[in-house]
């Protein structure tokens, strides 16, 4: 292959690459993977209850006397984890307290 043919081939490859890029970006319609989000409205309630497909309660987020309270239930409907202003309580399948955070803090301190 002569130098002149090699140079011509390189130029044609570059022109084809740029033309293909132009057609892909300009001539074809752009497909968006996501729909633009609709502005969300504020949802207000006294409590939110999460139920499974059978209708059993699995979690509850509610407004308690001293603030928000979150309860996570097991498959039998017994509360397993309770979190609120008074602290965090984790219970076993029999309902006995396995672990409880210090009541004065309401959450677990980083040092413990």
C-alpha positions as CSV (number, residue, x, y, z in Angstrom):
1,X,0.0,0.0,0.0
2,X,1.4,3.3,-1.0
3,X,1.7,6.2,1.4
4,X,-1.0,8.2,-0.5
5,X,-3.6,5.3,-0.3
6,X,-2.8,4.8,3.4
7,X,-3.4,8.5,4.1
8,X,-6.6,8.5,2.1
9,X,-7.9,5.4,4.0
10,X,-7.1,7.1,7.4
11,X,-9.0,10.2,6.3
12,X,-12.0,8.2,5.1
13,X,-12.1,6.3,8.4
14,X,-12.0,9.5,10.5
15,X,-14.7,11.1,8.3
16,X,-16.9,8.0,8.7
17,X,-16.4,8.0,12.5
18,X,-17.3,11.7,12.8
19,X,-20.3,11.3,10.5
20,X,-21.6,8.3,12.4
21,X,-21.2,10.2,15.7
22,X,-23.1,13.1,14.2
23,X,-26.0,10.9,13.0
24,X,-26.2,9.1,16.3
25,X,-26.3,12.3,18.3
26,X,-28.2,14.7,16.1
27,X,-30.4,13.0,13.6
28,X,-31.8,10.2,15.8
29,X,-34.3,11.1,18.5
30,X,-33.0,10.9,22.1
31,X,-34.5,8.2,24.3
32,X,-34.5,9.0,28.0
33,X,-34.1,6.2,30.4
34,X,-35.9,8.0,33.2
35,X,-39.1,10.0,33.2
36,X,-38.7,13.5,34.6
37,X,-39.9,13.4,38.3
38,X,-43.2,15.0,39.1
39,X,-43.0,17.3,42.1
40,X,-44.0,15.3,45.1
41,X,-46.8,16.4,47.4
42,X,-46.5,16.4,51.1
43,X,-48.2,13.4,52.6
44,X,-49.4,13.9,56.2
45,X,-50.8,11.3,58.5
46,X,-50.9,10.3,62.2
47,X,-49.5,6.8,61.4
48,X,-48.2,4.7,58.6
49,X,-48.7,0.9,58.6
50,X,-46.9,-1.5,56.4
51,X,-48.7,-4.7,55.7
52,X,-47.7,-7.9,53.8
53,X,-49.7,-9.6,51.0
54,X,-51.8,-11.4,53.6
55,X,-52.8,-8.2,55.3
56,X,-50.7,-8.8,58.5
57,X,-49.0,-5.7,60.0
58,X,-45.2,-5.8,59.5
59,X,-44.2,-2.3,60.6
60,X,-45.8,0.8,62.0
61,X,-44.5,4.4,62.1
62,X,-46.7,6.6,64.3
63,X,-46.8,9.7,66.3
64,X,-46.4,8.9,70.0
65,X,-46.8,11.0,73.1
66,X,-43.2,12.1,73.1
67,X,-42.4,11.9,69.4
68,X,-42.2,9.4,66.5
69,X,-42.2,5.7,67.2
70,X,-41.2,2.9,64.9
71,X,-42.3,-0.8,65.5
72,X,-41.1,-3.7,63.4
73,X,-43.1,-6.9,63.8
74,X,-42.3,-10.5,63.1
75,X,-44.3,-13.0,61.0
76,X,-46.6,-13.7,64.0
77,X,-47.5,-10.0,64.5
78,X,-45.3,-9.7,67.7
79,X,-43.2,-6.5,68.0
80,X,-39.5,-7.4,67.5
81,X,-37.9,-4.0,67.3
82,X,-39.3,-0.8,68.8
83,X,-37.6,2.6,68.3
84,X,-38.7,5.9,69.8
85,X,-37.7,8.8,72.0
86,X,-37.5,6.5,75.0
87,X,-34.9,4.2,73.3
88,X,-34.5,1.2,71.2
89,X,-35.8,-2.3,72.3
90,X,-35.0,-5.5,70.5
91,X,-37.0,-8.6,71.5
92,X,-36.6,-12.3,70.7
93,X,-39.4,-14.6,69.3
94,X,-40.8,-15.1,72.8
95,X,-41.2,-11.4,73.5
96,X,-38.3,-11.2,76.0
97,X,-36.0,-8.1,75.7
98,X,-32.7,-9.1,74.2
99,X,-31.1,-5.6,74.1
100,X,-32.2,-2.2,75.1
101,X,-30.6,1.2,74.6
102,X,-30.0,3.6,77.5
103,X,-33.3,5.4,78.2
104,X,-31.7,8.7,78.8
105,X,-30.3,9.0,75.3
106,X,-33.1,7.5,73.2
107,X,-30.4,6.3,70.8
108,X,-27.3,4.2,71.1
109,X,-24.3,6.4,72.0
110,X,-21.3,6.0,69.7
111,X,-19.1,4.8,72.6
112,X,-21.1,1.8,73.6
